């Protein structure tokens, strides 16, 4: 019967029906429904349930098969044009042409698949860093089992430092506190209780379910037990993971632009081919089968010249090189094109804890008798110090107090052995205090109490001042209150400590009896300090025209202080809370997000609304996050940035980029790198398009003038070797000066913006004129000599032109440093071109002939003219821009 009830619960959850609301029921009723007992399930029953329902594991993102990945690589308009050209070339008997085209397609596909696989492996390595074992009670015995083997009905034991391994209904709580920021965004740990909750209208929000613990949380204080109510994809985290899996990915701006370019080129290629085919037939006045085939082959030559075969492969390689470089700096890119999106980011919405701050509460100020104050705080805490690793385990606030003591030369473990704890009154949220009693060497007892300053002060009738206990006076009280207020105004979390000397351990250890007649020791102010590099990163964002926005679950005062300290907002600037966001319509929110730089006490749905409002305003938005609650916002943003250390698996899977160091400065570095990569992609696009345009103009002009210039295989060779190799080298160019001192480009900005289209036209026309000039210079010795000299000139002209494009506007003779890779590709291309002409078996295959030294000098000399022409135009452009 119990088994049947548990099965009904599970099926209900799987169908996505209304939650069972275990938090509204008595713990005994929940245990009864789950078919469990206080001493746990029997090992046999646990094994049966595991076999029936599967492991307690979130479903991994479905991996694409090799066939699917290959299909995605091939369904690119430009790749489809190349495949069509290969097919046509093969049908016309041009096996060499078809082979070269297919080689380009295969190379591009392999590069894309390999990089995607590398990114997946990096993410898997990050996920494997998370520990996954749980302590359970089965058959009356406490066992340590893999979290994946937990089943509904298991009794789980929790203590400080343990991760919550599944969704639990709390059965017992000894001051148990659980940090649930991964689900709720609230950084303050939640006190847990086994008591059933009342059911207000609309249900109890997840963050207020005091008798539940959820997968993704972690115990930071006290001890407790709970019964597993849901595992795997049936947990609250699993439901979010399932929603994310169904979300549709959006194209990045670069994908959109390259697709637009592909469509434009496709139409252009078809138009050119149709015109040349018709023009050739019309001018020949010969409509025989051979004449039609020759005209068609000429049209294919132009198609090959018009399509930059290397563009897709070069862009992939440039992105891949950038991704590898970023990976070395802790920024792991999951999708190649996502790195470019960072380059045009206009807003970065970032979490506070761990990203802007160190995610480590630290005592930064104190008031009172320091040696005794430090001892009191260290002893009156439940945090544990691992003497071997030096790690402090426990609740963040108490960890900060133990670290404070260690900094002052007091070791927690040594203090515990010298002053053993004899009794305690655990912390209670109503009293806002905790008391511990410790034995002294002379047999007497010292009591230490810590808690909220106002509550401690009420119970103190004396003060330790300059080593002596003096009565509490109004002047001393005002001084203490003033110090407390001064720390609180700086958004510090303030705790007070007091003591009482006792001759022996009292019989009555009730808080009411212990916490009176105390001697005030002092105050400690703590905060999660900002990362040292974060403030400079925010300033760099400002210079780059990027708005950093802080979104946190912390209190308004803390958010305001951190935002002002780090430069995200000015002191006194408004901080909007989640409750205030709820009162705004979507239109009002659009106006608000343009003014507000910091948000506090937000819920997951608020983050999504903020990101959507920014995107609706046309702003390219990045969103950082670590918890499951951040994942929907990461999916909504133009680029989602997950945390590699503190981030959950769900968040990493939802992200486009994962930070291995959880550092905001790494995001800014990625933005800078994204801009550099995009600049280099523009250079490669300009270089390849101007090169291909020169080939189109050359062949087109030759056709109009009545002679044949190049065969398709000539164009393919130039596009693959003398175009693609320098294009890749341009992709490694270092960032130009002032790259982070200019505003981000608009999301809808065309690839041809800022004069790129005009540059392509005049540069392509210039190279075409030089190529035709070389043909005419050699044609006196015969058309084959003219074609070979034109081939050498076009090859060398494009190599020299690649040096022009190390900077789109700056003079190449004034750039700092050399691009050694570009120099290497120039030498390699020169040698390959020379081999193509002079090696008999290659020259025969390519219908070229050997040239004399004088003919080489003329061909290369004409090619060199591209350098002064482009330098002169760039000088005019710089003068006009000023």
Beta strands, then each sheet from edge to edge (+ up, - down):
strand 1: 133-138
strand 2: 141-146
strand 3: 155-159
strand 4: 167-179
strand 5: 190-191
strand 6: 212-213
strand 7: 218-230
strand 8: 331-333
strand 9: 347-350
strand 10: 357-368
strand 11: 384-385
strand 12: 392-393
strand 13: 421-428
strand 14: 433-439
strand 15: 445-451
strand 16: 460-465
strand 17: 468-471
strand 18: 493-502
strand 19: 518-530
strand 20: 547-551
strand 21: 576-577
strand 22: 598-600
strand 23: 621-625
strand 24: 639-643
strand 25: 657-659
sheet 1: 2+ 1- 3+ 7- 4+ 5-
sheet 2: 2+ 1- 3+ 7- 4+ 6-
sheet 3: 8+ 25- 24- 23- 9- 20- 22- 21-
sheet 4: 10+ 19- 16- 17+
sheet 5: 10+ 19- 18+ 15- 14+ 13-
sheet 6: 11+ 12-
end
